[in-house]
């Protein structure tokens, strides 16, 4: 199976990519440090009043870049993963209807994955912005591969290891809850490393 998200509002991303960083970051080094990261990104307005509507993708990119500049690489990755899990929990609590969640949990994992992938693809514009999201589930099962091309969070970023911990953790948490509890996500390619796309393999 292969699916590609239809284009929608270019250049905007859902506010979770900012608000969940704001939610989890103080636990690492305190509120003052967290505020300083937002200030470094030029986003004090979002620290003082968390956004509730779609935000510009360049703001999201600036915040995630400021996070990487302010913390050692492994710590910044841990914060991004925590924010990704918090994003998934928000979606489970507020965006994915409970009857749909119950149905997915009753389905065989392969079928549940296909249904969830279709839903993610329809709503990919909310997290991929002007990037292009696609998903491929080879005939016969795993691994499921999710891909973002022209990833707005990686534009201008250079890294020695894959840098999309936020996305990976969001995908992993959603699939662990709705498809299979032992789902593991690994980013196997990243535009920040010079690859042609940010690519995530999901196995369970």
C-alpha positions in Angstrom: 0.0 0.0 0.0 1.2 3.4 -0.8 -0.5 6.7 0.0 0.5 10.3 -0.5 -1.0 13.2 1.5 -3.0 15.7 -0.5 -1.7 19.3 -0.5 -3.4 21.6 2.0 -2.4 24.8 3.8 1.3 25.2 2.9 3.7 26.7 5.4 1.6 26.0 8.5 1.9 23.3 11.2 -0.3 22.4 14.1 0.5 24.2 17.4 1.5 20.9 19.2 5.0 21.1 17.7 5.4 24.3 19.8 3.1 23.7 22.8 4.4 20.3 23.7 8.0 21.6 23.8 6.7 24.2 26.1 5.0 21.5 28.2 7.9 19.2 28.6 11.0 21.4 28.5 10.8 22.9 32.1 11.2 19.4 33.6 14.8 19.3 32.2 16.3 22.5 33.4 13.6 24.6 34.9 11.2 27.2 33.7 13.7 30.0 33.3 15.8 27.9 31.0 12.8 26.8 29.0 11.8 30.4 28.6 15.3 31.3 27.4 15.0 28.7 24.6 11.8 30.3 23.4 13.5 33.7 23.6 16.5 32.4 21.5 14.0 31.2 18.9 12.3 34.6 18.9 9.0 33.1 20.2 8.5 34.6 23.6 4.9 35.3 22.5 4.3 31.6 22.3 5.9 31.1 25.7 3.7 33.7 27.3 0.5 32.6 25.4 0.7 29.1 23.9 -0.8 29.1 20.4 -4.1 27.4 19.8 -4.2 27.8 16.0 -1.9 26.6 13.2 1.5 28.3 13.4 4.1 29.1 10.7 6.4 26.3 10.0 9.4 28.6 10.2 8.5 29.3 13.9 8.4 25.5 14.6 11.8 25.2 12.8 13.3 28.0 14.9 12.1 26.5 18.2 13.4 23.0 17.4 16.7 24.6 16.2 17.0 26.7 19.4 16.4 23.5 21.4 19.3 21.8 19.7 21.6 24.8 20.2 20.8 25.1 23.9 21.2 21.5 24.9 23.7 18.6 24.2 22.5 16.5 21.3 21.3 13.6 23.3 19.4 15.8 25.7 17.8 17.8 22.9 16.7 14.5 21.3 15.2 13.3 24.6 13.2 16.6 24.9 12.0 16.2 21.4 10.9 12.6 22.0 9.1 13.6 25.1 7.3 16.4 23.2 6.4 13.8 20.4 4.9 11.5 23.0 3.0 14.3 24.5 1.7 15.3 21.1 0.4 11.7 20.5 -1.3 11.7 23.9 -3.0 15.0 23.0 -4.2 13.5 19.8 -5.5 10.4 21.5 -7.2 12.6 24.1 -8.7 15.2 21.9 -8.5 14.4 18.2 -9.0 10.7 17.5 -12.6 9.7 18.4 -12.9 7.1 21.1 -15.1 4.7 19.0 -12.4 4.8 16.3 -9.7 4.0 18.9 -11.7 1.1 20.3 -12.2 -0.3 16.8 -8.5 0.0 15.9 -7.6 -1.9 19.1 -9.9 -4.8 18.1 -8.5 -5.1 14.6 -5.5 -7.3 13.6 -2.4 -5.2 13.8 -1.8 -5.2 10.0 -5.4 -4.0 9.3 -5.3 -1.4 12.1 -2.0 -0.1 10.7 -3.6 0.4 7.3 -6.6 2.3 8.8 -4.4 4.5 11.0 -2.0 5.2 8.1 -5.0 6.4 6.0 -6.0 8.7 8.7 -2.5 10.1 9.2 -2.2 10.7 5.5 -5.4 12.7 5.4 -4.2 14.9 8.2 -0.5 15.0 7.2 -0.7 18.7 6.3 -1.1 19.5 10.1 2.4 18.2 10.9 4.3 18.2 7.6 3.3 21.7 6.5 4.6 22.4 3.0 6.5 19.1 3.1 5.2 16.0 1.4 4.1 13.0 3.4 3.8 9.5 2.1 3.3 6.0 3.6 4.1 2.6 2.2 3.1 -0.8 3.7 4.6 -3.5 1.5 2.4 -6.4 0.5 2.8 -9.0 3.2 3.3 -6.7 6.1 6.2 -5.0 7.8 8.1 -2.8 7.9 5.7 0.1 7.5 7.6 3.1 6.1 6.5 6.7 6.6 8.3 9.4 4.8 8.4 13.2 4.8 10.1 15.0 1.8 11.1 18.6 2.0 10.7 18.3 5.7 10.2 21.9 7.1 11.9 21.0 10.4 15.1 19.9 8.5 15.5 22.8 6.1 18.9 24.3 6.6 19.8 21.8 9.3 22.9 19.7 9.1 23.4 16.8 11.4 25.5 13.7 11.7 22.6 11.5 12.9 18.9 11.5 12.1 17.3 14.5 13.8 13.5 13.9 13.6 13.0 12.6 17.1 9.8 14.6 17.5 8.1 12.9 14.6 9.5 9.5 15.4 8.2 9.6 18.9 4.7 10.8 17.8 4.4 8.0 15.3 5.7 5.4 17.8 3.3 6.4 20.6 0.2 6.4 18.3 1.0 3.0 16.9 1.9 1.5 20.3 -1.5 2.6 21.6 -3.7 1.9 18.6 -2.0 -0.9 16.6 0.6 -2.9 18.6 2.1 -2.2 22.0 5.6 -3.3 21.0 5.9 -1.0 17.9 9.3 0.5 17.5 10.1 3.4 15.1 13.5 4.0 13.7 14.4 6.9 11.5 16.5 5.3 8.7 17.2 8.4 6.6 17.0 12.1 7.3 17.3 15.2 5.1 19.5 16.8 7.8 22.0 14.1 7.1 21.9 14.7 3.3 19.3 12.0 2.5 16.5 12.6 0.0 13.8 12.3 2.6 13.1 11.7 6.3 12.2 8.1 6.4 10.7 6.1 9.4 10.5 2.4 9.6 7.8 1.0 12.0 8.1 -2.6 13.2 6.2 -4.7 15.7 
